[in-house]
């Protein structure tokens, strides 16, 4: 059973993390953009046919580091998104339980 206190905690989490969630999404998108730029620079600096240049670019140390930063940003954003989704579910469950009580169910 979800208490009113649990519902309040869920609502507070949602309202307190709006900006943080947006910042995490921005960071994720920024790291994706950086990763693509690093790959493009590596591709332009490489020699050979298209596939060889692509492979060289993706195998570079800079691209590996950019990919790791991007994956870290994705993980942080998804963690926050899941946390907020759980809070939404808890709040909606509390609302549903209380609506049923008011109707005599």
BELPE-V743151 format. One record per residue. OMEGA is omega in whole degrees, -180 to 180 (999 if undefined). BURIAL is 1 if it has 16 or more other ideal C-beta (glycine too) atoms within 10 Angstrom, else 0. Layout:
OMEGA&BURIAL + OMEGA&BURIAL
This chain:
-179&0 + -178&1 + 176&0 + 178&0 + 177&0 + 179&0 + 179&1 + 177&0 + 180&0 + 180&1 + 179&0 + 178&0 + -180&1 + -177&1 + -178&0 + -175&0 + 179&1 + -178&0 + -180&0 + 179&0 + 178&0 + 180&0 + 178&0 + 178&1 + 178&1 + 180&0 + 180&1 + -180&1 + 179&0 + 179&0 + 176&1 + 179&1 + 179&0 + 180&1 + 179&1 + 178&0 + 179&0 + 178&1 + 180&1 + 178&0 + 178&0 + 179&1 + -179&1 + -179&0 + -176&0 + 177&1 + 179&0 + 178&0 + -174&0 + -178&0 + 178&0 + 179&0 + 178&1 + 180&0 + 179&0 + -180&1 + -178&1 + 179&0 + -177&0 + 178&1 + -180&0 + 179&0 + 177&1 + 179&0 + 179&0 + 179&1 + 179&1 + 179&0 + 178&1 + -179&1 + 175&0 + 179&0 + 177&1 + 180&1 + -179&0 + 180&1 + -179&1 + 177&0 + 179&0 + -180&1 + 179&0 + 178&0 + 179&0 + 179&1 + 177&0 + 179&0 + 178&1 + 179&0 + 179&0 + -180&1 + -180&1 + 177&0 + 178&0 + 179&1 + -179&0 + 179&0 + -179&0 + 176&0 + 177&0 + 178&0 + -179&0 + -180&0 + 178&0 + -176&0 + 999&0
